[in-house]
């Protein structure tokens, strides 16, 4: 029964990533902890699945990807990874999670309110240097809390990237960072035969989940999807704040 629940949770995470472009770790990690799945195995499983889901999405949206932006984001992420490791070793974890969660709730609620009032606002952070900073924050939050997608999403909403552009940049970023994450997790001993067996069961099911997620996405208007993304940021903020 536990294995079935783990598989369902992982597939739900893959569906969330396919539809919204991010957030599978924030959804799945708390749920996997609730069913008693080992934290290192959970991290390895979700890291590998995140990479696998990002690959076809990158191919699908490759014409929308600004690869110069991706290179700057990835360069910043590489710099941010050791910062995140230092963060979890020196700063109170609960404090950081509460601050980050509170920020997501406030930002998501504020942005959602503006959209509902038809006041989306102007694009911000035009200079290319902001890409590096967004990448650093992404790498920091990714290595510390498996939340590397959320900072990039917030950055994309501030820059008012079109939805497909955001999807393309997000997934290309995930592929580059995901390779680094998976390799580091393998080197750190996070992988086990249990993770491999679960992947052997889950990966074939992705051929059903990913097309279904793409079908759902195709039937959601871009304006509606933006609202859902802000709602998701509020939910994720709540998950982190009350973790």
C-alpha positions as CSV (number, residue, x, y, z in Angstrom):
1,X,0.0,0.0,0.0
2,X,2.9,2.4,0.9
3,X,4.6,1.8,-2.5
4,X,1.3,2.5,-4.3
5,X,0.9,5.8,-2.4
6,X,4.6,6.7,-3.2
7,X,3.9,6.1,-6.9
8,X,0.7,8.1,-6.9
9,X,2.4,11.0,-5.1
10,X,5.3,11.0,-7.5
11,X,2.9,11.0,-10.5
12,X,0.9,13.8,-9.0
13,X,4.1,15.8,-8.7
14,X,4.9,15.1,-12.4
15,X,1.4,16.3,-13.3
16,X,1.8,19.5,-11.4
17,X,5.2,20.1,-13.1
18,X,3.7,19.4,-16.5
19,X,0.7,21.7,-16.1
20,X,2.4,24.6,-14.2
21,X,6.0,24.2,-15.1
22,X,7.3,24.0,-11.5
23,X,6.4,23.0,-7.9
24,X,6.6,19.2,-7.9
25,X,9.1,19.0,-5.0
26,X,7.0,21.4,-2.8
27,X,4.0,19.2,-3.4
28,X,5.5,15.8,-3.1
29,X,8.2,16.1,-0.4
30,X,5.7,16.8,2.4
31,X,3.3,14.1,1.2
32,X,6.2,11.5,0.9
33,X,7.2,12.4,4.5
34,X,3.6,11.8,5.6
35,X,3.7,8.2,4.3
36,X,7.0,7.6,6.0
37,X,9.3,7.5,2.9
38,X,13.0,8.0,3.6
39,X,14.0,11.7,3.1
40,X,17.1,10.9,1.1
41,X,15.3,8.4,-1.2
42,X,12.5,11.0,-1.6
43,X,15.0,13.7,-2.6
44,X,16.6,11.3,-5.1
45,X,13.3,10.1,-6.6
46,X,11.8,13.6,-7.0
47,X,15.1,15.0,-8.4
48,X,15.3,12.3,-11.1
49,X,11.6,12.6,-12.0
50,X,11.9,16.4,-12.2
51,X,14.7,16.0,-14.7
52,X,12.8,13.4,-16.8
53,X,9.7,15.6,-16.9
54,X,11.7,18.7,-17.9
55,X,13.3,17.0,-20.9
56,X,10.2,16.6,-23.1
57,X,8.9,20.0,-22.0
58,X,12.2,21.7,-23.0
59,X,11.9,20.1,-26.5
60,X,8.2,21.2,-26.7
61,X,9.0,24.8,-25.9
62,X,12.4,25.1,-27.5
63,X,11.4,27.8,-29.9
64,X,10.3,30.0,-26.9
65,X,13.5,29.6,-25.0
66,X,15.9,32.6,-24.6
67,X,19.1,30.5,-24.2
68,X,21.1,33.6,-23.1
69,X,18.8,34.0,-20.2
70,X,19.1,30.3,-19.4
71,X,22.9,30.5,-19.4
72,X,22.9,33.4,-17.0
73,X,20.3,31.7,-14.7
74,X,22.3,28.5,-14.6
75,X,25.6,30.3,-14.0
76,X,23.9,32.0,-11.0
77,X,22.5,28.8,-9.8
78,X,25.9,27.1,-9.7
79,X,27.1,30.0,-7.6
80,X,24.0,29.7,-5.4
81,X,24.3,26.0,-4.6
82,X,27.1,26.3,-2.0
83,X,25.3,29.3,-0.5
84,X,22.3,27.1,0.1
85,X,24.4,24.4,1.7
86,X,26.0,27.0,4.0
87,X,22.5,28.4,4.7
88,X,21.1,25.1,6.1
89,X,24.3,24.6,8.1
90,X,24.5,28.0,9.8
91,X,20.9,29.5,9.8
92,X,17.9,28.2,11.6
93,X,16.0,26.1,9.0
94,X,12.5,26.9,10.4
95,X,13.2,30.6,10.3
96,X,14.3,30.6,6.7
97,X,11.2,28.5,5.7
98,X,8.9,30.8,7.5
99,X,10.4,33.9,5.9
100,X,10.3,32.3,2.4
101,X,6.8,31.0,2.9
102,X,5.6,34.3,4.2
103,X,7.1,36.1,1.2
104,X,5.4,33.7,-1.2
105,X,2.0,34.2,0.4
106,X,2.3,38.0,0.3
107,X,3.7,38.1,-3.2
108,X,1.2,35.6,-4.6
109,X,-1.8,37.3,-2.9
110,X,-0.6,40.8,-4.0
111,X,0.0,39.7,-7.6
112,X,-3.3,37.8,-7.8
113,X,-5.2,40.8,-6.5
114,X,-3.7,43.0,-9.1
115,X,-4.6,40.5,-11.9
116,X,-8.1,40.1,-10.6
117,X,-8.4,43.9,-10.7
118,X,-7.0,44.0,-14.2
119,X,-3.9,45.9,-13.1
120,X,-1.1,43.5,-14.0
121,X,1.5,46.3,-13.8
122,X,4.6,46.9,-15.9
123,X,7.6,44.7,-16.4
124,X,10.5,45.1,-14.0
125,X,14.2,44.1,-13.7
126,X,15.2,44.7,-17.4
127,X,19.0,44.5,-17.0
128,X,20.6,41.2,-17.8
129,X,22.4,41.2,-14.5
130,X,19.2,40.4,-12.7
131,X,19.3,37.0,-14.4
132,X,22.4,36.1,-12.4
133,X,20.8,37.2,-9.1
134,X,17.7,35.2,-9.8
135,X,19.9,32.2,-10.6
136,X,21.8,32.6,-7.4
137,X,18.6,32.7,-5.3
138,X,17.3,29.7,-7.3
139,X,20.5,27.7,-6.6
140,X,20.4,28.7,-3.0
141,X,16.8,27.7,-2.4
142,X,17.2,24.6,-4.6
143,X,20.2,23.2,-2.7
144,X,18.7,24.1,0.7
145,X,15.0,23.3,0.3
146,X,14.4,21.8,-3.2
147,X,12.7,25.0,-4.3
148,X,14.8,26.2,-7.2
149,X,11.9,26.7,-9.5
150,X,9.9,29.1,-7.4
151,X,12.5,32.0,-7.5
152,X,12.6,31.7,-11.3
153,X,8.8,31.8,-11.6
154,X,8.7,34.9,-9.4
155,X,11.4,36.5,-11.5
156,X,9.5,35.6,-14.7
157,X,6.3,37.2,-13.4
158,X,8.3,40.4,-12.5
159,X,9.7,40.5,-16.0
160,X,6.2,39.7,-17.5
161,X,7.5,36.8,-19.6
162,X,4.7,35.3,-21.7
163,X,3.5,31.9,-20.3
164,X,5.2,29.8,-23.1
165,X,8.4,31.7,-22.7
166,X,8.4,31.2,-19.0
167,X,7.7,27.5,-19.5
168,X,10.6,27.1,-21.9
169,X,13.1,29.0,-19.8
170,X,12.0,27.2,-16.7
171,X,12.3,23.7,-18.2
172,X,15.6,24.4,-19.9
173,X,16.9,25.7,-16.5
174,X,15.5,22.6,-14.8
175,X,17.3,20.3,-17.2
176,X,20.7,22.1,-16.7
177,X,20.3,22.3,-12.9
178,X,18.7,18.9,-12.7
179,X,21.7,17.1,-14.2
180,X,23.9,18.8,-11.6
181,X,21.4,17.9,-8.8
182,X,21.0,14.2,-9.9
183,X,24.8,13.7,-10.3
184,X,25.4,15.3,-6.9
185,X,22.7,13.1,-5.3
186,X,24.2,9.9,-6.8
187,X,27.6,10.9,-5.6
188,X,26.2,11.7,-2.1
189,X,24.7,8.2,-1.8
190,X,21.1,9.3,-2.0
191,X,20.3,6.6,-4.6
192,X,19.4,3.1,-3.6
193,X,17.9,0.0,-5.2
194,X,14.5,1.1,-3.9
195,X,14.7,4.4,-5.8
196,X,15.8,2.5,-9.0
197,X,12.9,0.1,-8.7
198,X,10.4,2.9,-8.1
199,X,11.7,4.7,-11.2
200,X,11.3,1.6,-13.3
201,X,7.6,1.5,-12.3
202,X,7.0,5.3,-12.5
203,X,8.8,6.2,-15.7
204,X,6.5,4.2,-18.1
205,X,3.5,5.8,-16.4
206,X,4.9,9.3,-17.3
207,X,4.0,8.5,-20.9
208,X,0.4,8.8,-19.7
209,X,0.7,11.6,-17.1
210,X,2.8,14.0,-19.3
211,X,0.4,13.9,-22.3
212,X,-2.6,14.3,-19.9
213,X,-0.9,17.3,-18.3
214,X,-0.2,18.8,-21.8
215,X,-3.9,18.3,-22.7
216,X,-4.9,20.1,-19.5
217,X,-2.6,22.9,-20.3
218,X,-3.9,23.3,-23.8
219,X,-7.4,23.8,-22.4
220,X,-6.4,26.5,-19.9
221,X,-6.2,30.1,-21.2
222,X,-3.0,31.9,-20.6
223,X,-4.7,34.6,-18.4
224,X,-6.3,31.9,-16.3
225,X,-3.0,30.0,-16.0
226,X,-1.3,33.2,-14.6
227,X,-4.0,33.3,-11.9
228,X,-3.4,29.7,-11.1
229,X,0.3,30.2,-10.8
230,X,-0.2,33.0,-8.3
231,X,-2.6,30.8,-6.4
232,X,0.0,28.0,-6.4
233,X,2.6,30.4,-5.0
234,X,0.2,31.1,-2.1
235,X,-0.4,27.4,-1.5
236,X,3.4,26.7,-1.6
237,X,4.0,29.6,0.7
238,X,1.5,28.1,3.1
239,X,3.1,24.6,2.9
240,X,6.5,26.2,3.7
241,X,5.2,28.5,6.4
242,X,3.3,25.8,8.3
243,X,5.8,23.1,7.6
